[in-house]
């Protein structure tokens, strides 16, 4: 797992709690983003290879500013902090170029002609 992926998951869990405690139309969209942020570390743990985890982190970092704006509109400061943590965690996980769990392919050595 990349270093910043637990940060995105932690922000997603906090945003999930904030969206469930104060439920409204805007909080429904924040709930969807919270599930996406929670999927960032889970996709790395449950899949092999970097493709799905990078795609999930890219979606979470793309929709992060929308979640931050929605939390500002709802004037929910706890949701705003959680959305910022989830957004920054997903963005930082994209900056990390490591691929945990990936195995280098075996390339057979051919004899010299």
HELIX and SHEET records of a PDB file:
HELIX    1   1 UNK A    5  UNK A   21  1                                  17    
HELIX    2   2 UNK A   25  UNK A   46  1                                  22    
HELIX    3   3 UNK A   51  UNK A   73  1                                  23    
HELIX    4   4 UNK A   77  UNK A   95  1                                  19    
END                                                                             
